[in-house]
């Protein structure tokens, strides 16, 4: 993989008969959706979108229904072909690949999880997870071993002999994720995978996916209409409306400094406290051999990306004593004190 695992370069997707519309004119004189439909008999789903996704990054594309976000993500594995522009995956323009090369790319390098995971009802959970490996011709024992490994990864060890109709909605989504991971793809495409779930289950799966993503370093293009979900998961967020990408940035950029009236309206009322993590309120470790009377080695640990709610709860549980902060490798990088936590909250209000 290159530094940028996915790149969109001025991508357009127009639905309609090419005999009725003039793409060059549409690109030059971009009109409203209604005007385009009336004058050209076409619908512009993606309009001149350009952005890059770094390897190992979660890039959240956010927008309401009809914004073009689901059409956009289907360009990455060429389920939809662009009307114009380039989609670069792993340093290669996928528009130039043959159908056979695309089938290989989908099978080996790109996994996709939809809102409806479409598990095969007549196959066991294990066989559903191992489906892509079976299509590759992987021997049965090997693909079953991989399926069990992925089921354990999504906390469903022991469920391999069950059938989809025995699973809850949240469990089915985990099976869908396990199925995508079984092929060990470098890229995951996730199209509102948790949106139909109850709030508590949804949050649990978000946390689990975030942990898995950090552990496995998968590059993810994550589609959502939920700002809280985008803030919770995304390293970068892109906001779409009517096929256009209006703004790209970190959660702090999107909420704290909206660059478009629509983005400003979209994030209106969203508290910047949601952006607070241990990384925002960390203090240096220098000078500490113990914290709150506890030896440093025995003190409670928290990750850099742990959120405000968890931080406050852990701080209270720990009697407001400092918490040691660790990075992704588990190395100690600082501490969070009650005073640094309070200052961080005050700065965001």
C-alpha positions in Angstrom: 0.0 0.0 0.0 1.1 3.5 -0.7 0.9 6.4 1.8 -2.6 7.1 0.4 -4.5 3.9 0.1 -7.5 5.5 -1.6 -7.6 8.7 -3.7 -10.5 10.3 -5.6 -9.5 12.8 -8.3 -12.3 15.0 -9.6 -14.8 12.2 -9.7 -18.2 12.7 -11.3 -21.1 10.2 -11.5 -24.1 11.2 -13.6 -27.1 8.9 -13.9 -29.1 9.2 -17.2 -28.8 8.6 -20.9 -25.6 10.0 -22.3 -27.6 11.0 -25.4 -29.5 13.5 -23.3 -26.9 15.3 -21.3 -23.6 17.1 -22.0 -21.1 16.1 -19.2 -18.7 19.0 -20.1 -21.5 21.5 -19.8 -22.7 20.0 -16.5 -19.2 20.2 -15.1 -18.9 23.8 -16.2 -22.3 25.1 -15.2 -23.3 22.9 -12.3 -27.0 23.4 -11.7 -29.4 22.3 -9.0 -30.6 18.7 -9.0 -34.1 19.8 -10.2 -32.7 22.0 -13.0 -30.4 19.2 -14.2 -33.2 16.7 -14.3 -35.4 19.1 -16.2 -32.8 20.4 -18.7 -30.7 17.3 -19.1 -32.8 14.4 -17.9 -30.1 13.3 -15.6 -29.2 13.1 -11.9 -25.7 14.1 -10.6 -24.9 11.7 -7.7 -21.2 12.7 -7.3 -20.0 16.1 -8.4 -16.2 16.8 -8.8 -15.2 15.0 -5.6 -11.5 14.8 -4.6 -9.9 13.5 -1.4 -7.3 11.1 -0.1 -7.5 8.4 2.6 -4.2 7.5 4.3 -3.3 3.9 4.9 -4.7 2.7 8.3 -7.1 5.7 8.5 -10.8 5.7 9.1 -12.3 8.3 6.8 -16.0 9.0 7.5 -18.2 10.3 4.7 -21.2 12.0 6.3 -24.4 13.3 4.7 -28.1 12.9 4.6 -30.1 10.6 2.3 -29.5 11.5 -1.3 -26.2 13.3 -0.6 -24.3 10.8 -2.8 -22.2 9.1 -0.1 -23.3 5.5 -0.8 -22.8 6.0 -4.5 -19.3 7.4 -3.7 -18.2 4.4 -1.7 -19.2 1.9 -4.4 -16.7 3.5 -6.8 -13.8 2.2 -4.7 -14.5 -1.5 -5.7 -16.0 -0.4 -9.1 -19.5 -1.6 -8.3 -20.2 1.8 -9.9 -18.1 3.3 -12.7 -17.5 7.0 -12.7 -18.7 9.3 -15.5 -15.4 11.2 -15.2 -12.4 11.3 -12.9 -10.0 8.8 -11.4 -10.2 6.4 -8.4 -6.7 5.4 -7.2 -6.5 2.3 -5.0 -3.1 1.2 -3.8 -1.4 3.5 -6.3 -3.3 2.2 -9.3 -6.2 3.6 -11.3 -8.9 1.0 -11.0 -10.7 2.4 -14.2 -7.8 0.8 -16.1 -8.2 -2.6 -14.7 -9.9 -5.5 -16.5 -12.9 -7.2 -15.0 -10.7 -10.2 -14.0 -8.3 -7.9 -12.2 -11.2 -6.2 -10.5 -12.6 -9.5 -9.3 -9.2 -10.3 -7.9 -8.9 -6.9 -6.2 -12.4 -7.3 -4.6 -11.6 -10.8 -3.4 -8.2 -10.1 -1.9 -7.9 -6.4 -1.1 -11.3 -4.8 -0.5 -13.9 -5.9 2.0 -17.4 -4.4 2.2 -20.0 -4.3 5.0 -23.5 -3.0 4.2 -26.3 -2.0 6.4 -28.0 -5.2 5.4 -25.3 -7.8 5.7 -27.3 -10.4 3.6 -26.1 -13.5 5.4 -27.0 -16.7 3.5 -29.8 -18.3 5.7 -29.1 -21.9 4.7 -25.4 -21.7 5.7 -24.0 -21.8 9.2 -22.3 -18.7 10.7 -19.0 -20.4 10.1 -19.7 -21.0 6.5 -21.0 -17.4 6.0 -17.8 -16.0 7.4 -15.7 -18.4 5.3 -17.6 -17.7 2.0 -14.9 -15.6 0.3 -12.2 -18.1 1.2 -14.4 -20.9 -0.2 -14.7 -19.0 -3.5 -10.9 -18.7 -3.6 -10.6 -22.4 -3.2 -9.0 -22.4 0.2 -9.1 -25.9 1.8 -12.0 -26.5 4.2 -10.0 -26.9 7.3 -7.9 -23.8 6.7 -10.9 -21.6 5.9 -12.7 -22.9 9.0 -9.7 -22.1 11.2 -9.7 -18.5 9.8 -13.5 -18.2 10.3 -13.1 -19.2 13.9 -10.3 -16.8 14.4 -12.4 -13.9 13.0 -15.4 -14.9 15.1 -13.3 -14.7 18.2 -12.1 -11.3 17.0 -15.6 -10.0 16.9 -16.5 -11.7 20.2 -18.7 -14.5 18.8 -16.5 -17.5 19.5 -18.6 -20.6 19.8 -21.4 -19.4 17.4 -20.0 -21.0 14.3 -22.6 -23.9 14.2 -25.6 -21.5 14.5 -27.7 -20.2 11.6 -28.4 -16.5 10.8 -32.1 -16.7 12.0 -30.7 -17.5 15.5 -28.8 -14.2 15.7 -29.7 -10.7 16.9 -29.3 -7.7 14.6 -26.1 -6.7 16.4 -24.7 -10.2 16.1 -25.5 -10.3 12.4 -23.5 -7.1 11.9 -20.5 -8.7 13.7 -20.8 -11.7 11.4 -20.8 -9.3 8.4 -17.6 -7.7 9.7 -16.0 -11.1 10.4 -16.8 -12.2 6.9 -15.2 -9.0 5.5 -12.1 -9.6 7.7 -11.7 -13.2 6.8 -10.2 -12.3 3.4 -7.7 -10.1 5.2 -8.4 -7.1 2.9 -6.2 -3.9 3.2 -9.4 -1.8 2.7 -12.8 -1.9 4.3 -15.8 -0.2 2.8 -18.6 0.3 5.4 -21.9 1.6 4.3 -24.0 2.6 7.4 -23.3 -0.8 8.9 -24.7 0.1 12.4 -27.5 2.6 11.5 -30.4 0.1 11.9 -29.4 -1.0 15.4 -30.6 0.1 18.8 -28.4 2.9 20.3 -26.7 0.8 23.0 -25.8 -2.0 20.6 -24.7 0.6 18.0 -22.3 2.2 20.5 -21.0 -1.1 21.5 -20.2 -2.1 17.9 -18.7 1.3 17.3 -16.3 0.8 20.2 -15.5 -2.7 19.0 -14.9 -1.6 15.4 -12.7 1.3 16.6 -10.6 -1.1 18.7 -10.3 -3.6 15.8 -9.4 -0.9 13.4 -6.6 0.3 15.6 -5.4 -3.2 16.2 -5.5 -4.4 12.5 -4.6 -1.1 10.8 -7.2 -1.5 8.1 -7.9 1.5 5.9 -11.6 2.3 6.1 -14.1 4.4 4.2 -17.0 4.6 6.5 -20.4 6.0 5.4 -22.8 7.5 7.9 -25.5 10.0 8.3 -24.8 10.3 12.0 -22.5 13.1 13.2 -21.9 11.5 16.6 -20.8 8.3 14.8 -18.5 10.2 12.5 -16.9 12.1 15.4 -16.5 8.9 17.4 -14.8 6.9 14.7 -13.3 9.2 12.1 -9.7 10.3 11.8 -11.0 12.5 9.0 -14.6 13.5 8.1 -16.0 14.6 4.8 -19.4 16.2 4.6 -21.5 15.7 1.4 -24.6 17.4 0.0 -26.1 17.0 -3.5 -23.1 15.1 -4.7 -20.5 17.7 -3.6 -17.9 17.3 -0.9 -18.4 20.5 1.1 -15.7 20.2 3.7 -13.0 17.7 4.8 -11.2 17.8 8.2 -10.9 16.4 11.6 -13.9 16.3 14.0 -12.5 19.5 15.6 -12.3 21.2 12.2 -15.9 20.2 11.2 -17.6 21.1 14.5 -15.3 24.0 15.6 -14.7 25.7 12.2 -17.4 24.9 9.6 -16.6 26.3 6.2 -20.0 26.1 4.6 -23.4 27.2 5.7 -24.8 23.7 5.2 -22.0 22.2 7.4 -22.6 24.9 10.0 -26.3 24.0 10.1 -25.5 20.2 10.1 -23.3 20.5 13.2 -25.4 23.2 15.0 -26.0 22.2 18.6 -23.2 19.6 18.7 -21.1 20.0 21.7 -17.3 20.3 21.3 -17.0 18.2 24.5 -17.6 15.2 22.3 -14.1 15.8 20.9 -12.4 15.7 24.2 -10.1 12.6 24.6 -7.2 11.7 26.9 -4.8 13.1 24.2 -6.5 16.5 24.6 -5.8 16.7 28.4 -2.6 14.8 28.8 0.2 15.9 31.1 3.9 14.9 30.9 5.0 11.8 32.9 8.3 13.5 33.9 8.6 13.8 37.6 6.1 11.0 38.5 7.3 7.8 40.1 3.9 7.2 41.4 0.3 8.6 40.9 -2.0 9.1 43.9 0.1 7.0 46.1 0.1 4.1 43.7 3.3 3.0 41.9 3.3 4.0 38.3 3.5 0.4 37.1 0.3 -0.5 39.1 -1.7 2.7 38.2 -4.9 2.4 36.0 -4.2 2.8 32.3 -6.3 4.5 29.6 -5.7 4.8 25.8 -5.0 8.2 24.1 -8.3 8.1 22.2 -10.6 7.3 25.2 -13.5 9.8 25.2 -14.8 12.3 27.8 -17.5 10.1 29.3 -15.2 7.2 29.9 -12.5 9.5 31.3 -14.8 11.1 33.8 -16.3 7.8 34.9 -12.8 6.3 35.4 -11.5 9.3 37.2 -14.5 9.2 39.6 -14.0 5.5 40.1 -10.4 6.0 40.8 -11.1 8.7 43.4 -10.0 11.5 41.1 -6.4 10.1 41.2 -4.3 10.5 38.0 -4.6 7.9 35.2 -1.7 6.8 33.1 -2.2 7.3 29.4 -0.8 4.8 26.9 -0.3 4.9 23.1 -1.4 2.2 20.6 1.8 0.1 21.4 1.0 0.1 25.1 3.8 2.5 26.0 3.2 5.1 28.8 3.1 8.6 27.3 1.6 10.8 30.0 -1.1 11.1 32.7 -4.5 12.7 33.1 -5.2 14.5 36.3 -8.5 15.7 37.7 -7.3 19.3 37.2 -6.2 18.7 33.5 -9.5 17.0 32.8 -11.5 19.9 34.3 -9.5 22.4 32.4 -10.1 20.6 29.2 -13.8 20.6 29.8 -13.8 24.3 30.6 -11.9 25.1 27.4 -14.5 23.3 25.3 -17.5 25.0 26.8 
